[in-house]
Amino acid sequence: MSALARIIGLMRPLRWQMALGLALSVAASLANFGLLFLSGWLLAAAAVAGLGGIAARNAFNLFLPAVGVRFFATMRILARYLERLVTHDATLRLIGRVRAWSFERLAPQAPAILARQRSGDMLFRFVADTDRMGQFYLEVLLPICSAAICCVVSVAVVGAFSRSAALVLAVGLVACGGVLPGVAGALSARAMRRISQQHDAMHADLTEMLQGMGEFMFLGAGQAMQARIAEREADIRTERRRVALIEGGVRSAMTVITMTSALGVLAVADMAYGMGTLSAACLPMLALGGLAAFDVLIPLPAAWQLLGQVHVAAGRVFAQCDTPPCVPAPARPRSPEAPFDLSLSDIGLRYPGADHWALRHADLSVGQGEHVAVVGPSGAGKSTLVNLLFRFYDYQEGTARFGGVDLKDVDADIMARHISVVAQDFHLFQGSIRRNLGIACPSATEEAMWHALRVAQLHAFVQAEPDGLDTLIGEGGVRLSGGQARRLAIAQVVLRAPPWVILDEPTEGLDAGTERDLMAALMQVLPSRTTIVCITHNPAVAARMGRVVRVEGGRFHEAGRAP
Ligand SMILES: Nc1ncnc2c1ncn2[C@@H]1O[C@H](COP(=O)(O)OP(=O)(O)OP(=O)(O)O)[C@@H](O)[C@H]1O
């Protein structure tokens, strides 16, 4: 199915509102046509009656056409106003629907997509592309359909007075509304594609630059990046100029065709008048009506151009959303049950596109309540264990069971309810400490938050801040030190109190004293049935766990148990 057909599919629940918007748009445009058409007749008929002497003047009925003029004038304003209300509301709803639909499909793929793509790209897809898809109704479909209906009606109305005038008008309308915008769309397609690509790339560059501003400065790469962005901007400007030139040319041609058609209609009507088949008052009426009929074509060049952009945007979003998730959702999801023991048997996990196994012939059993340190050299497969447990990536070999059920029957959301992680690159959210704790546990009371901060050894810092729990921590927690950020993440885990906790280098960035206090407090406060898996390079932290498992070459080796 084509991308546009799929957008139309997403519009289904809004079809009645959209149809009402179209009806109002047609009503407003036809009212405009009717107003000029009738005004032309009224003025000319009044003039003819005025010249025709007293009898003609008395016989002329001004009242009925004047009512018609007022009716069309009022209807034009009212219908346009209502049309704006209905169509803009429908557009916002459509954008919301497209976003919700694509988010549902993109979210499960996020870890795998982010391993291949820049987060800026992903953000751009999600914000700008879905926005453009939402504009499809308002700025493409609505003007094209409305123009088509209005053109047919205006040709029919003109045809009721003079067939030849209607033919001239129809030719002009087809040239102006169909041929010219189509030609413009084809001529500017390449430039529009290029603008879209450069926009994408520039957005991703900018996001990357803002995220890694410090690193770019340290590496002395800031200027090169700025130059790259400036180059993209210059390219976009050049292409925009090209598009503007084409659009300007098309608009001028449209004006010429509009005027020529109106004159053509007048000339043909004049011939009919000469042959006595048309009254004099009809001449300005048909000429003005002919001119008004072209009004509905004004938005068409922009609509055709946007159509190309919508096609590209929708193609990208659908391609991304259609990528099969690297962990297929289970047909009948099951929930693990206590005791939440883990058993991995002969596991083989290879990342998508990787040529080597991250885990191979890996066996590991962890009973609920055990405290296990996972140690090993960099790249051995420690974080892969976390990815596997959270169902971010699927394993291709072996069997894995958690809480009595096969891991393949459990989806990521269910696993996240049973396991909390404090990872090396844990993300904190923009806003206050209270907000970050609230995201981890929406029902947490203020008292529980302070308790969690105490366990995480962060309460002294928060208490010293004038705003306490409402202290703002900045984007990604930039206003906290590495150690403070880690402790806030630990406070989140304390609030969630899940049966399993994975600590990925929990004390990195902390001094020896804080590290000792933090680990002691954590072990003390987490319920004894909580399993702790602690990934660490720190022998002192590993020594606090009851058991040490060493990962090497993608396999787990028992390296010692506390007596
Ligand atoms: N998303 C990914 N795509 C492809 N390969 C990956 C991906 N993530 C990790 N790998 C590879 O899998 C192997 C195991 O990586 P993993 O991140 O589990 O190591 P680690 O033991 O956690 O290392 P570190 O201690 O440095 O964090 C490595 O060879 C790594 O290059």
The ligand as a Tripos MOL2 file, in Angstrom:
@<TRIPOS>MOLECULE
LIG
   31    33     1     0     0
SMALL
NO_CHARGES

@<TRIPOS>ATOM
      1 N1         24.1810   -2.5790   20.0780 N.pl3     1 LIG1
      2 C1         25.2120   -3.3330   19.7330 C.ar      1 LIG1
      3 N2         25.3590   -3.7170   18.4520 N.ar      1 LIG1
      4 C2         26.3770   -4.5080   18.0740 C.ar      1 LIG1
      5 N3         27.3210   -4.9890   18.9200 N.ar      1 LIG1
      6 C3         27.2360   -4.6360   20.2130 C.ar      1 LIG1
      7 C4         26.1840   -3.7940   20.6870 C.ar      1 LIG1
      8 N4         26.3520   -3.6240   22.0230 N.ar      1 LIG1
      9 C5         27.4460   -4.3200   22.3500 C.ar      1 LIG1
     10 N5         27.9760   -4.9340   21.2770 N.ar      1 LIG1
     11 C6         29.1310   -5.8280   21.2490 C.3       1 LIG1
     12 O1         28.8420   -6.9220   22.1140 O.3       1 LIG1
     13 C7         29.9880   -7.2620   22.8760 C.3       1 LIG1
     14 C8         29.6530   -7.2010   24.3730 C.3       1 LIG1
     15 O2         29.3910   -5.8520   24.7060 O.3       1 LIG1
     16 P1         28.9250   -5.3960   26.1680 P.3       1 LIG1
     17 O3         28.4340   -4.0140   26.0340 O.co2     1 LIG1
     18 O4         27.9930   -6.4100   26.7110 O.co2     1 LIG1
     19 O5         30.2930   -5.4310   26.9530 O.3       1 LIG1
     20 P2         30.5740   -5.0420   28.4790 P.3       1 LIG1
     21 O6         31.1690   -6.2380   29.1140 O.co2     1 LIG1
     22 O7         29.3490   -4.4940   29.1070 O.co2     1 LIG1
     23 O8         31.6600   -3.9120   28.3000 O.3       1 LIG1
     24 P3         31.9540   -2.6410   29.2460 P.3       1 LIG1
     25 O9         32.4930   -3.1630   30.5420 O.co2     1 LIG1
     26 O10        32.9880   -1.9040   28.5010 O.co2     1 LIG1
     27 O11        30.6710   -1.9120   29.3910 O.co2     1 LIG1
     28 C9         31.0890   -6.2970   22.4690 C.3       1 LIG1
     29 O12        31.8850   -6.9760   21.5250 O.3       1 LIG1
     30 C10        30.3580   -5.1490   21.8130 C.3       1 LIG1
     31 O13        31.1400   -4.6110   20.7800 O.3       1 LIG1
@<TRIPOS>BOND
     1     1     2 1
     2     2     3 ar
     3     2     7 ar
     4     3     4 ar
     5     4     5 ar
     6     5     6 ar
     7     6     7 ar
     8     6    10 ar
     9     7     8 ar
    10     8     9 ar
    11     9    10 ar
    12    10    11 1
    13    11    12 1
    14    11    30 1
    15    12    13 1
    16    13    14 1
    17    13    28 1
    18    14    15 1
    19    15    16 1
    20    16    17 2
    21    16    18 1
    22    16    19 1
    23    19    20 1
    24    20    21 2
    25    20    22 1
    26    20    23 1
    27    23    24 1
    28    24    25 2
    29    24    26 1
    30    24    27 1
    31    28    29 1
    32    28    30 1
    33    30    31 1
@<TRIPOS>SUBSTRUCTURE
     1 LIG1         1 GROUP 0 **** ****
